[in-house]
Amino acid sequence: MPILGQNQYGKAENRVLKVTRDGAVHHVKDLNVSVALSGDMDEVHLSGSNTNVLTTDATKNTVFAFAKEHGIETAEQFGIHLARHFVTSQEPVTGARIRIEEYAWERIATPGPGEHSFVRANQETRTAQITFDGSAWQIVSGLKDLVVMNTTDSEFRGYVKDRYTTLQETGDRILATEVHARWRHAWSDDARPEPDWDRSYGQARRDLLGAFAETYSLSLQQTLYAMGSRVVERGPEIEEIRLSLPNKHHFLADLSPFGIKNDTADGAVYFAADRPYGLIEATVLRDGAEQRIPVDLTNL
């Protein structure tokens, strides 16, 4: 007989916009929340019995009710509230995983007294994943779609060359990538105070950007390691970080057919190739830490 393996269910991509009014000044939190529950759920698969099933509609309603009743201070804290509720209020549920994307809004300056107009910030998306098994927590914060570029201080040479190699060595190139990062916090026990999630996120973001900008790059792999190392070194609450960096290639445009010289000395023109692209991925760990973030970030 086939054996049922790991399984889970829930409601994905609940879009929640929470508006907090402080007089004429409004504050917004814009989240995309996905809930997955696991536990004593074999019978719903094997016999169709729904006895232990909390409906996905109920999980959706809980997300919106908690946003109203408890507010949203940070994505991490909101996820902790949800995960604790599902595991402690439903006996068959022994595990909860909450994935959250947070979208940033910036204020639009207006001459009037009110501060209630916003423009969606064209920057990275903040992410969080909260898992709880009834006793231990795992909090993985992160970001995605953070596009960065160095227009110099990057080279690539000395690599293996075989019969299929056509790439020319370069001592001065554009280095651009779209940063996808996840970092796991050491916090896992309710008995310990929670980190300051916003402060930790801001510091990690600054360290990623700082290391990218300040590293003379001999390869994107070297830059990745520098970025991850700085986050771990400067964030004592962070145990590991997983980075995925697609290499957004920029090649010198060939203008020789038009009799035009195109080189970096006098201001070059490049064409940006969106695919295929090199994909550089690695995990950086604090010494003695165990790797727990999945290799495939899309399956967090």
TAGIVEN-V491161 format. One record per residue. SS is DSSP state (A for helix, B for strand, O for the rest). PHI is phi in whole degrees, 0 to 359 (999 if undefined). NEAR is the number of other C-alpha atoms within 10 Angstrom. Layout:
BEGIN
SS;PHI;NEAR  SS;PHI;NEAR
END
This chain:
BEGIN
O;999;3  O;298;4  O;251;6  O;285;9  O;263;6  O;305;9  O;212;13  O;200;15  B;204;17  O;170;19  O;242;18  O;259;17  O;57;14  B;275;17  B;275;17  B;237;15  B;247;15  B;254;16  B;252;16  B;251;14  B;257;12  B;248;9  O;67;8  O;278;9  B;263;12  B;253;15  B;233;16  B;235;17  B;232;19  B;240;17  B;238;23  B;241;17  B;248;25  B;241;21  B;245;26  B;227;20  B;244;26  B;220;20  B;152;20  O;277;15  O;238;20  A;298;16  A;294;13  A;295;13  A;278;11  A;277;10  O;237;8  O;84;9  O;287;12  O;262;12  O;304;10  O;259;16  O;264;18  O;275;16  O;297;13  A;295;16  A;296;10  A;294;11  A;294;21  A;299;19  A;298;14  A;297;15  A;302;21  A;289;17  A;295;12  A;293;15  A;299;19  A;282;13  A;284;8  O;251;10  O;74;16  O;231;22  O;276;12  O;221;16  A;299;26  A;297;24  A;295;19  A;298;21  A;295;27  A;296;21  A;302;16  A;295;21  A;298;24  A;299;19  A;298;14  A;295;24  A;285;21  A;271;14  A;261;9  O;236;13  O;304;11  O;292;18  B;273;21  B;249;17  B;212;21  B;224;28  B;235;27  B;245;25  B;252;24  B;226;26  B;249;22  B;242;20  B;254;19  O;270;18  B;236;17  B;247;13  B;288;14  O;263;11  O;292;11  O;228;10  O;286;6  O;282;6  O;283;8  O;279;12  B;233;18  O;227;16  O;248;14  B;223;15  B;234;10  B;297;11  O;289;12  O;270;12  O;215;13  O;290;18  B;259;17  B;280;21  B;230;24  B;206;25  B;230;24  B;241;25  B;237;22  B;215;23  O;247;18  O;99;15  O;224;12  O;240;11  B;252;21  B;228;20  B;246;23  B;242;24  B;265;26  B;176;23  B;208;21  B;215;18  B;66;16  B;268;17  B;270;14  B;227;14  B;206;13  B;249;17  O;271;12  O;201;14  O;60;16  B;216;20  O;222;17  B;205;16  O;200;12  O;81;8  O;274;9  O;296;6  O;235;10  O;235;7  O;295;5  O;260;6  O;280;9  O;241;8  O;296;10  O;272;8  O;295;12  B;218;11  O;257;11  O;205;15  O;219;20  O;280;18  B;243;22  B;225;21  B;204;23  B;242;17  B;284;21  B;240;21  B;225;26  B;226;26  B;229;27  B;260;23  B;275;22  O;290;17  O;296;18  O;212;16  O;224;12  O;301;10  O;288;7  O;258;8  O;298;9  O;289;14  O;296;14  O;279;12  A;297;16  A;294;13  A;298;10  A;298;19  A;297;18  A;299;10  A;293;14  A;298;26  A;297;17  A;297;14  A;292;22  A;300;20  A;292;15  A;298;15  A;294;19  A;298;25  A;287;16  A;262;13  O;266;16  O;285;15  B;265;22  O;266;16  O;192;13  A;294;23  A;299;15  A;297;12  A;296;22  A;303;25  A;297;17  A;297;20  A;294;25  A;295;25  A;296;21  A;294;19  A;298;27  A;291;22  A;294;14  A;262;13  O;242;16  O;299;12  O;275;17  B;254;22  B;267;23  B;206;25  B;220;27  B;247;24  B;241;24  B;232;21  B;235;22  B;286;20  B;278;20  O;274;22  O;292;19  B;232;17  B;246;14  B;300;15  O;290;13  O;277;14  O;255;12  A;299;9  A;300;7  A;256;7  O;73;7  O;251;9  O;277;12  O;231;16  O;220;14  A;285;14  A;293;6  A;237;8  O;91;8  O;267;12  O;247;15  B;239;16  B;247;11  B;265;13  O;261;12  O;274;11  O;194;10  O;291;10  O;221;11  B;289;13  B;236;13  B;253;14  B;221;19  B;192;15  B;247;21  B;244;22  B;242;22  O;292;16  O;305;9  O;93;7  O;279;12  O;260;10  O;285;16  O;232;15  O;286;18  O;302;12  O;298;15  O;271;10  A;296;14  A;290;6  A;255;7  O;302;13
END
